[in-house]
Every structure is written in structure tokens, then in C-alpha cells.
Amino acid sequence: MRPGDLDLADPVLHAEHDLAEVWRELRATAPVWWHREVDGRPGFWVVSTHAEATAVYLDATRFGSARGNVLASLLAGGDSAGGVMAAVTDGRRHRDLRRVLMEAFSPRALAGVVDRVAGHARRLVADAVGAGGCDFAEDVAAHLPLTAICDLLGVPEEDRPVLLAATRTALSSDTAEQSPIDAWEARNVILGHFERLAADRRARPGSDAVSVLVAGSVDGVPLTTDEVVANCYSLVLGGDETARLAVIGAVRAFVEHPDQWRAWRDGDVAVGTAVDEVLRWTTPAIHFGRTATVDTTLGGKEIDAGDIVTVWNSSANRDEAVFDRPEVFDLARTPNRHLSLGHGPHYCVGAHLGRAEIGAMLTALREHVVDIEPTGPPLPIYSTMLSGFRSLPVRLIPRR
């Protein structure tokens, strides 16, 4: 497959094809490459190397997020949440909204949530071990991150199954034929839920993150309901998808790289380095998008103001110039300058919680499992934004 034949806006391409050789060629010959127009959609810049990716992430002045931060919304004309959701806001407004969000993710706010994550991970893995066989994606991984972010946001237990289904549909699909209407309806389910929850917290504030946002203000002006709802939407999607897909990918990697499973199981690897390598290896968010705000240059290419610029973490995380033997899954890898949680001003606000979730799941596997056996083929999700698996049948063999 040649770069000129690609349509990076096609979910099937990412779900059913290995693009490693394509990314290797682009990094070597065209680190900033123009992607042709396809079916009337505008062309866009593709950034594939770690150095240029980092440059884009760090420079929010030349490469803005206000029009959107994912390819699908940028190709459709922009994100309606621009200026409202911190992830798609620039400048001082972004800094102020991010400050409010960081209050919701303060060590005090996260302390109880992180403590519960470890216990919940142990219970999920123990139940899967006891069952004899499981779909790790459905029976284990689907429940830990959403439980943690819902605990943080104060989402009632009875609403969580509906939110899980909606988050899985909003940015990805189980099949190649998902209608855009399905994704639109899923997003509205999430937004509607948090609109109701925000109204409840205004009347009856608590200690959860929604209450923190409702009480938050910028320049003395309280956040509007739209701002509270949009940022809750961003938190629940980011908080669920990244950790969930990472731990599913970790188990698949353990099956394919039994030496690394043994190293982890036997305690030869530190939790922190293992979590970072899982994030690098799986790269759940395969790209982020920006818009050039001025005429500029990047990687020797002239970029016009208004051009879409996409940064491909899936390529940058395999950059030979930064990572020694990037094609090797190595839980002891250090340093590990992966971009799976972003970089710069828009670095993931939930990074600490996400790392805690992945670490807790890896630790629970080490405590309860001696070996992992595949019992069926993994099934991919279909998305231009996310990479991972919706199904991973395995048998977790218990420690004696």
C-alpha cells in the first residue's frame, strides 16, 4: 500500500490494515505530507514524525484547536463545541477552562477514586479468572475506566450501562457500516445525561467533578450549562476510551509477546515503565487534529492559514529517531517519550487517572493470573480516531 493510495478518513483502513510500512515510508521521505482530497472532502496535512508532531502540539499559536481536534469534525467544517469545550479552545480561554477542569482532577478529588480503582480491578480480574473464560474487552476492560470516571463525575449507577454504550458509539463502531446518525444519537445521549446532571448539581451540589464544574468560573463569570455539559462529555469520552483500549491492547500484546508477560508476571518490570510502554504500543488515540492559524512552515513545507494539520501518534510513537527498536514491545523501555496522552498545552487532564487505571489492571492480572490463552480471534473497532479491539476472547489461567 502506497501513501498516495490512502484515505486516512476511512475507518476500515485503520481497522483492517497494518499501516506500519506506510508510516515508515512517510517518516523517511515526507514527514509532513499533503493528503489528497477524497470524495469532495478537503485535503489535509499528515504529520508522521515525533519531532514535527511535538512541534505542532507545543505551538498552540500557529496550530489551533478551536475548529476541532479530530479529523472527522475538521473535514465536516469544524466542531460546534469550539470555545466551549476546553479541548477545542485556544489561548487564555483554554487556560482558564483547563484550570477549572484541573480542580476536578486535583489529588484531593482523585484520592478516593484511585483507591477504588485498584479494588475494582482485582474484583473484575478475579471474576474473569473464576469464570474459566471471558471476553476480556466486554467482561473486564469495559467496566473499569467508565466506573472510575463515573465515580469522579458522580454519575448514578443506574445510568452507567447507557453511558458505556453511548461512549463506544460516539467515536467508534463495532462494524464498518455505522451510520453517522448512530454516532450523532450517541453524542446526544451523553450530552443530555450531563445536562440533567448539571441541573441537579446546581440545586444540590456535592463533592464530585460535575459539582466542581458547576461552581467553576472564568473571570468571575460562572461556567454556562453548555460549558459544563461539553466538558463533562469530553471527560467521559477521554476517561473511558483511552484506558479501556489500552488495557485490552495490553492483554493482546501479552498473548503475542509471552516473554513480556513473564517479565511482568514475575515482577521484573516497574509499574510506571510498563504503563508507558502499554500506552506507546497500543496508542489508543491514533491522531489529533489542528488548524493552521497563520501561513507558516513545518518540516520544510509551506502551510497556509486555514489548512487542516493532523498529527499521527500511531506513527510518531514508532519513530526510529526517538525510540530504540520501536517495533519491539518492551515493558522496561526507558526513556519513553510517547505521545499517547498528547503533549503541550492540551496534554490530557485525566492522565494521572488513566495511568492509575492501566496500572491497577496490570497489577490485578499479575496477582491473579499465571498465563493468558487466546480462545478466539480479536475483533477491531472501526474509527479514524481510536485504535483497539471490541472483543478479545481469552482464558485467564489462575495462579495456584
WOBELGI-V315967 format. One record per helix or strand. SS is the DSSP state (H for helix, E for strand). FROM is the first residue (numbers start at 1). TO is the last residue. If there is no record, write none. Layout:
ss=SS from=FROM to=TO
ss=SS from=FROM to=TO
This chain:
ss=H from=3 to=5
ss=H from=11 to=16
ss=H from=20 to=29
ss=E from=32 to=35
ss=E from=38 to=38
ss=E from=41 to=41
ss=E from=44 to=47
ss=H from=50 to=58
ss=E from=63 to=64
ss=H from=71 to=75
ss=H from=86 to=88
ss=H from=91 to=104
ss=H from=107 to=131
ss=E from=134 to=135
ss=H from=136 to=153
ss=H from=157 to=170
ss=E from=173 to=173
ss=H from=180 to=203
ss=H from=209 to=215
ss=E from=217 to=218
ss=E from=221 to=222
ss=H from=225 to=256
ss=H from=258 to=265
ss=H from=271 to=282
ss=E from=285 to=285
ss=E from=287 to=292
ss=E from=296 to=298
ss=E from=301 to=303
ss=E from=308 to=312
ss=H from=313 to=316
ss=H from=344 to=346
ss=H from=351 to=368
ss=E from=369 to=374
ss=E from=379 to=380
ss=E from=382 to=382
ss=E from=386 to=386
ss=E from=389 to=391
ss=E from=393 to=398
